[in-house]
Each structure stands twice: as C-alpha cells, then as structure tokens.
Amino acid sequence: MEGLDMSVSDGSQRVDALLNSLDDVLPPPSVRAKLRLAAGLTQQEVAEAVGVKRLAVARWELGQAHPRRPHRENYMHLLKGLAERFPEAARPDEDMPTPASESRGSG
C-alpha cells in the first residue's frame, strides 16, 4: 500500500509542477502592450518598475526578446496585476495564436 501512496504523491507533485509552469507563461506580445496601455503606463515606467531599460520592454512587447530572471518574475507579477484590473485588455486578439494553440500538433 505504501508504494501506491508514493505514486499518488509523486503524481500530485508532477501535476503541481505542471500547473506552476503554466503560471509562468507570458501573454502574447500584443497583450503585454495592451495591458500597459490600458493602465496608462509608458514603457519607461514599466522598465523602471521591472528594473530594465525601456528598449527591453519595447522588445518584449514586439516579441523580439523575452525577459529573463529575475526581471521575468517582476514583469509577470506586473502583467498579472494589470490583467486583474483590466481583463478586457488581457484577452488576445481573435486572430493572434495563443501559446496553447501554437504548441498543439496536428495529431
């Protein structure tokens, strides 16, 4: 019976790890910009809050670069807070692929 408990526990840990990894997915670049604009923030203000240069934020919003740790965590925290306050801006454009749709294979 102990072996069964271990496999259930291991499975739960793997599920938790998977769920946590989903929390670490950035919204599409266009949504990042929409969230910032909905809040009336400039790229410079976001850059100062996150701890990077304005050019980095511009490149993140264009999809030309991706934030790295520890700036990624700060940026994610900001985007999540903005998404809660401005849910309409958090929705991807209809024609824009989402991370889930991009990763799905044809079968």
Steps between C-alpha positions, in 0.01 A plus 500: 500500500795733566608471137157617388514801733843594363382488138194712580720748685751509213216549253361786705841664509536465123153650450584790733824562311309503171242743634776726634672498162176624341507799736838591353367547144513857379203635308555564129700816421195691377321432829802622696478835321119515536525445875760773537298744291176417685673600823630821343861398557795585281766250401742705710281466811476124451874477441579690819260286703638174362864609512593509130550755224205629297634327189462162673130564564454613140663180374287286736185665367610441141586136568863562402635396842383324816563616855742294707518443874466695727336752268263235364344446844456873554351548153265201547386642834427835338314345205289280729404801710410701190299208360294487819428874478448511124358160397384631161859587410619156610309326221712406198389633164272260312754432225801473730613146590517419869787303656268196531394512135859546382623194687227261385602257234280370222463172677 
